[in-house]
Amino acid sequence: MNVTLPKHKIALGATGGLAVAASVLLFPAAPAAADTTLSAEAKNLDCAQVECVALTFDDGPGPHTDEVLDALDDHDAKATFYVLGSKVGDFTDTVERMADEGHEVGNHTWDHDDLATLSGDAIRDDLARTDKAIEDVTGETPTTMRPPYGSLNDTAREAIDKPIVLWDVDTLDWQSRDSDAVTDVTLQETDKGSVVLFHDIHESTVDAVPDILDGLAEDGYRFVTVSELAGEDMEPGTAITDAR
């Protein structure tokens, strides 16, 4: 696996920045048979044989998230949503729908604090509070997390008890607020095993999703969750950017 550092607000360093320890990822076989929410086609995907990618959406849920879910459903596509615990209570139906339709719901902290500025105890409390909010709605505890801004230090990595998922394709949707630009970046930079970063709180991003799904599907890509893409070899406290 080649580790590609994220482009957005990321810096290497032992303190105040990102220290990435890449695990060796194996592509999984089909998702577990017990997961009845996935389509038969998705259950049979082998990402070692087909070009799988993981589309990920941060900072929601929000007023436009259901439109993303509609587009994903139209394409029989699965995605991963890194949600803020503080927003779950306002969009319980949307979060429940994510889980019911076979998407992965991940932990993105309670209110988007920079984890590199917090103590270990504060990080553990924040993630536990967010886990509970998600579990109360979906019945499941998130198995992966994403730190706001991709910001980590040694204290954060030691306190985080889940695999840390970053990205290798940064659409910069938060910056451009331009659907065409978001689509172009995604189609140009996505490769087999990519983890693509979006924010479903921006209407411009949501508007781009159908064209992105169409374009990537035409290029032969299949859409899976982060955990389906990376398999079971992710370790707590270890950061990954892609599955190549």
C-alpha positions in Angstrom: 0.0 0.0 0.0 1.3 3.4 -0.9 0.4 6.0 1.7 -0.6 9.3 0.1 -0.8 12.1 2.6 -4.0 14.2 2.6 -3.8 17.6 1.0 -6.2 19.6 3.3 -4.8 20.9 6.6 -2.3 18.1 7.1 1.2 18.4 8.4 3.7 15.8 9.5 5.3 16.0 12.9 5.5 14.5 16.3 3.7 17.4 17.9 0.9 19.7 16.6 0.6 17.8 13.3 -0.1 14.5 11.8 2.0 11.4 12.5 0.7 8.7 10.1 1.5 5.1 10.8 0.2 3.1 7.8 -1.0 -0.4 8.2 -0.7 -3.0 5.6 -4.2 -3.4 4.1 -5.6 -6.4 2.4 -8.6 -6.2 0.1 -11.5 -8.1 1.6 -13.7 -10.6 0.1 -17.5 -10.2 0.2 -19.0 -8.3 3.2 -20.2 -10.5 6.0 -23.2 -12.7 5.1 -25.1 -11.5 8.2 -25.4 -8.0 6.7 -28.8 -8.2 5.0 -28.9 -4.5 4.2 -26.5 -4.8 1.3 -27.7 -5.8 -2.2 -26.7 -9.3 -3.5 -24.4 -7.6 -5.9 -22.6 -5.7 -3.2 -22.2 -8.8 -1.0 -20.4 -10.5 -3.9 -17.9 -7.8 -4.6 -14.3 -8.7 -4.3 -12.2 -5.5 -4.2 -9.1 -7.5 -5.2 -10.7 -8.2 -8.5 -12.8 -5.0 -9.2 -12.0 -1.3 -8.9 -13.5 -0.4 -5.5 -13.5 3.1 -4.1 -14.9 4.6 -0.9 -16.8 7.8 -1.0 -16.8 9.5 2.4 -18.9 12.4 3.7 -18.0 14.6 6.7 -19.6 17.0 9.1 -23.2 16.0 8.7 -25.8 15.0 8.9 -27.5 18.0 7.5 -30.5 19.2 5.5 -29.1 17.8 2.2 -27.9 14.5 3.4 -31.0 12.6 2.4 -30.4 13.8 -1.2 -27.0 12.1 -1.1 -28.7 8.9 0.2 -31.2 9.1 -2.7 -28.4 9.4 -5.2 -26.5 6.5 -3.7 -29.6 4.4 -3.7 -30.2 5.1 -7.3 -26.7 3.8 -8.1 -26.8 0.9 -5.6 -23.8 2.5 -4.1 -22.5 2.3 -0.5 -20.7 5.1 1.2 -19.3 6.1 4.6 -20.6 9.1 6.6 -18.4 10.6 9.3 -21.0 12.3 11.4 -20.8 14.8 14.3 -22.4 13.6 17.5 -23.9 17.0 18.1 -26.0 16.8 14.9 -27.3 13.2 15.3 -30.2 14.2 17.5 -31.5 16.7 15.0 -31.4 14.2 12.1 -32.2 10.8 13.7 -34.2 9.6 10.7 -31.4 10.4 8.4 -28.8 8.6 10.5 -31.1 5.6 10.9 -31.6 5.5 7.1 -27.8 5.5 6.6 -27.5 2.4 8.6 -30.6 0.7 7.3 -29.5 1.2 3.7 -26.1 -0.4 4.3 -23.8 2.6 4.6 -21.1 2.9 7.3 -21.7 5.5 10.0 -18.4 6.7 11.5 -17.3 8.9 14.4 -16.2 12.4 13.5 -16.2 13.7 17.1 -18.9 15.6 18.9 -18.5 19.1 17.5 -15.4 19.1 15.2 -12.8 20.0 17.8 -9.1 19.7 16.7 -8.0 16.6 18.5 -4.4 17.7 18.5 -5.3 20.4 21.0 -7.0 18.1 23.5 -5.8 15.9 26.3 -6.1 12.1 26.0 -9.0 12.0 28.5 -10.8 14.7 26.6 -10.5 12.9 23.3 -11.7 9.6 24.9 -14.7 11.4 26.4 -15.5 13.1 23.1 -15.4 10.0 21.1 -17.4 8.0 23.6 -20.1 10.6 23.7 -20.3 10.6 19.9 -20.3 6.8 19.8 -23.3 6.7 22.2 -25.3 9.2 20.1 -24.8 7.1 17.0 -25.4 3.8 18.8 -28.7 5.1 20.3 -30.0 5.6 16.8 -28.4 2.8 14.7 -28.0 0.2 17.4 -24.3 -0.2 16.4 -21.1 1.5 17.7 -19.0 3.0 14.9 -15.9 0.9 14.1 -13.9 3.7 12.4 -13.3 7.4 13.0 -12.0 10.5 11.2 -10.3 13.4 13.1 -11.5 16.9 12.1 -9.1 18.5 9.7 -7.2 15.2 9.6 -5.3 16.7 12.7 -3.5 14.2 14.9 -0.6 14.1 17.3 0.9 11.3 19.5 -1.6 12.0 22.3 -4.5 11.7 19.9 -3.3 8.5 18.3 -2.8 6.9 21.7 -6.2 7.9 22.9 -8.2 6.8 19.8 -9.4 3.2 20.1 -10.5 2.9 16.5 -8.8 2.8 13.1 -8.3 6.3 11.8 -9.5 6.9 8.3 -8.1 9.9 6.3 -8.2 10.2 2.5 -6.1 10.4 -0.6 -8.5 12.4 -2.8 -9.5 15.8 -1.3 -12.2 17.4 -3.4 -11.8 20.8 -1.6 -15.5 21.1 -1.8 -15.6 23.2 1.3 -13.4 25.7 -0.5 -14.7 25.9 -4.0 -18.4 25.4 -3.3 -18.6 24.6 -7.0 -20.3 21.4 -8.2 -18.4 21.2 -11.5 -15.1 21.7 -9.7 -15.9 19.0 -7.2 -16.9 16.6 -10.0 -13.8 17.3 -12.0 -11.4 16.8 -9.1 -13.1 13.5 -8.1 -13.1 12.1 -11.6 -9.5 13.1 -12.3 -7.9 12.0 -9.1 -9.8 8.9 -8.0 -8.0 5.6 -8.5 -8.6 2.0 -7.4 -8.6 1.9 -3.6 -9.1 5.6 -3.2 -10.8 7.2 -0.2 -12.6 10.4 -1.4 -13.4 13.3 0.9 -16.7 15.2 0.6 -18.8 17.3 3.0 -22.5 16.6 2.7 -23.3 19.9 4.5 -22.6 21.8 1.3 -25.5 21.9 -1.2 -23.0 22.3 -4.1 -21.4 19.0 -3.1 -24.7 17.3 -2.9 -25.6 18.5 -6.4 -22.4 17.0 -7.7 -22.9 13.5 -6.3 -25.1 12.1 -9.1 -22.6 13.2 -11.8 -19.8 11.8 -9.7 -21.5 8.4 -9.4 -22.3 8.3 -13.1 -18.7 9.2 -14.1 -17.0 6.9 -11.7 -19.4 4.0 -12.6 -18.6 4.6 -16.3 -14.9 4.3 -15.5 -15.6 0.9 -13.9 -15.5 1.8 -10.2 -17.7 0.2 -7.6 -18.7 1.9 -4.4 -18.1 0.4 -1.0 -17.8 1.5 2.6 -14.4 2.2 4.1 -14.4 -1.0 6.1 -15.3 -3.1 3.0 -12.5 -1.4 1.1 -9.8 -1.8 3.7 -10.8 -5.1 5.3 -10.1 -6.2 8.8 -6.4 -5.3 9.1 -6.9 -1.7 10.3 -5.6 -1.2 13.8 -6.9 1.2 16.5 -4.9 4.4 16.5 -3.4 3.6 13.1 -4.2 6.1 10.3 -4.8 5.1 6.6 -5.4 7.2 3.6 -6.3 4.6 1.0 -6.3 0.9 0.2 -3.5 0.7 -2.4 
